[in-house]
């Protein structure tokens, strides 16, 4: 699968699956355990060979090692995906060891992500579940075939119980380890089909509330190894001084003072900055501060001032004569609106936000001839191989990536700039590993921010208040134009991650979505929930504006608009009941919002109060109902909703990046405001799965409804004051109150 092809995760529907060693196939290896292990054991890379085409390994002692093809960054996927394999394999989970996949996209690439190894977009479970369940079922069939030979009975008389193949009529059985030690693989291998998958009423692990995450024990006892923890023999440390404005280069470098810092070994001029290599982190940091660099002044990003551009974007959105790229067209929305009795026409805006992961960007690299080995907290091993290879002029197959645990990702660690730093400096000291650790200031100032964007929404209502047309114009730069140019070009200039979430499942007779790209040079990137985080802000707030125009309850309106969506109605009704929607609160207001993003249905109600003098909003409690289709790990889903709601509250109220003349104004948590523990709301989550539905994504599903629920609560509390600009800073709130 090439990068010019679209995701195919939900299209993967092969009725049978043969165990092979080919692309996207499965190999089952009986014998010694792989050496590169993470998760249930301390997350350190051990020396030794590893079979890159093996999903499952069974040792003679019965230990089953299962490959985790996605990376663990706190979202629990290192448990979720192997659990699906163990379920179909009928393995004893207490005898399972989880192994992080090596960098090998041909074998471990995600069918839902262009066939590459990339974790993000809440795509891991949706992309891998069919493949991995069949892998477990296929291995179970192989074990049964082997046991039939060893017990000298027909395979049809055998069944399995956790970690054993049993022959009920003779009361005999074999442990999986016994079979692994003695069996010869049958030829031909038995095939697995969907009919071989367990019926839901036989699931032991999927849906259980007793399964704990495999990564947590090592994180609690301190044994877990993140990228920043990697220690190698003879290792040096690196830092990079970057230009204050993106895309500028060093023209003159005065490094005399820097070279005199004890412990500094090399100063390395780079096309985009100046690298420092030394024996300690402290030496490189001190030398970096002593560099005197004259930078070029030719970058067009010097013309980038975010608040000015936001005004320009809003004007573009309002100018209906400027045509965008059609993202979705269902009927003639503009014609329907032209004949409407009432027209609602509003703008919603979002500032840049930073990822600010707890673990800043870092990577360790070792260059040996034309080969590279990397240890990094990366979301994208395949991209890491490609970019690293380009630095030294080798090929991706010569790059080995050891993926560590990630201290937060949110899309930031799908980028390669921190990888390029480490490889570039390691190239200068070939044969010695170099670890680069970004400072928090570098991490925030040189982030790949969520796009600056505005949305112009125009909705027409008939005389009875029914929606007749909905036109939605999204004005922002493109992420795919930088990160996946072939995909962007193939889509005719449409960036479906920037407009993601704008297409909804409300019943609207005419619905049009347009994307108007604004190319101003600043590199923007994937941020938690990406487009859905702001498109649902506009949509859900406009739904409340429609309810107000009709004099209708916001919950009742959503249920009406979702009349053809029983799963959606279920979460809306559930969360309204949880929050006691109709009960009045003294000095507090309730707001509701809904999202169907990432294949999961999520509704939230926020309870807020407002200090009218200061403009400060306090979110006291958020109720959440989530239907992920299949609830693989309900406890984990609850935890992920809590994480999304907490992050969603902080980003709606506080988080903001300002760029002035190309320079980012924020630098650390003293200037980039994030939510504090004392500001986190009480959160109550109900997981309400729908049996028989597809697997939905969970990692980012909790964030999108939070901000609009807060805004809608403020509107109900204040008698209709609308907050239409993320974040809801106190001055903006006071301005809205006084408008």
Secondary structure, DSSP 8 states (H G I E B T S, - for coil): --TTS---TTT---SEE---SSTT--EEEESS--SB--TTS-S-B-SS---TTEEEEE-TTS-EEEEE-S--SSS-HHHHHHHHHHHHHT--GGGEEEEE--S-HHHH--TTTTTS----TT-HHHHHHHHHHHHHHHHHHHHHHHHHHHHTS-GGG-EEETTEEEEGGGTEEEEHHHHHHH----SS---EEGGGS--GGG-SSTT-S----TTHHHHHHT---BGGG---TT-EEEEEEE-SSTT--EEEEE-HHHHTSTTEEEEEE-SSEEEEEESSHHHHHHHHHH-EEEE----GGGG--HHHHHHHHHHHHH-TTS--EEEEEES-HHHHHHT-SEEEEEEEEE-B-----SS-SEEEEEEETTEEEEEE--S-HHHHHHHHHHHHT--GGGEEEEE-B-S--TTGGG--HHHHHHHHHHHHTTTS-EEEE--HHHHHHT--B---EEEEEEEEE-TTS-EEEEEEEEEE--SHHHH-HHHHHHTTS--TTTSTT-S--S--SSEEEEEEE---S--B---TTTTHHHHHHHHHHHHHHHHHHHT--HHHHHHHHTTT-HHHHHHHHHHHHHTTTTS--TT-EEEEEEE-GGG-EEEEEEEEEEETTTTEEEEEEEEEEEE-BS-S-HHHHHHHHHHHHHHHHHHHHT--B-EETTEE---STTTS----GGG--EEEEEE---TTS-B---TTTTTHHHHHHHHHHHHHHHTS----EES--HHHHHHHHH-
